[in-house]
Amino acid sequence: MKLRPVQSEMLRLVGYDSKRRILEVMFNSGDRYRYKGVPPSKYAEMMKAESIGQYMHKNIIGRYDYERVL
């Protein structure tokens, strides 16, 4: 999955696979995670949010299963 840079104090890179509904993010710490079952609408809303980090906290983290990418 191709990740693209974003303007965020929390995230460095973001990618999304609409077919598999997987959101992949790289935090500024360098940690990379895949969130499973994320609808396309949530990804679109996140990318349009005034604060991507706040959107992640409120709508993604703790709401979707995830795995760390090593």
N, C-alpha and C positions, 0 to 999 in steps of 0.2 A: 504494500500500500504506500502510495506517495504521500508524504507529509509536507505541509506547507507552513512557512513561518507566519506567526500571528503577533499582533501588538497586544501583549498581556504581561502583567507583572507576575503571573503564576505559570503561564504556559509559553513554551518556545515554539512548538510545532503541533499541528493538528491535521489529521486525515480521516476520511470517512469512506466506508464501503457500503453503498446503499443496498446492494444485492444481499450481502451477509448481515447488514445492520450492525456494523462494528465501527465504533468511534475509537480512534487511536490518538493518544496525546503524549507529548513529551513535555514534562514539567521543566522549569528553569533549572531545577536541581540535576537534570539529566535522566531522571527516572522516567520510564516509558510504560504506559498502560493501555490495555484494550478493554473497552466497555462493550458488553454484548447486549444485543436486542434494542439498541437505541434507534428510535424511529427517525426517518429523514427529516421530519418536522422539527424535532429537537435539535438536530445538527444545524439546520437552517436558522433556527431561533438563536442558537449559541453564537453562530458566526455574525449575526446582526446585532447581538447584544452590545450595550454600551460598555459592559465589563464582562469579558469572556470568563474570567476567573470567578466572579460572583455567580454567573449563570451556571458554571460547573458545580459550584458548591450547592446551589439551590435545586438544581434539576438533574444532575448526572451522578455525582458522588453520593454513594449510599442508596441509590435507587436502581442501579443496574449492576449485574454481575460483572466482575472484571478479572483480569489476570495481568500480572506484571510481565513485560516483555524484556527478556535478558539479552 
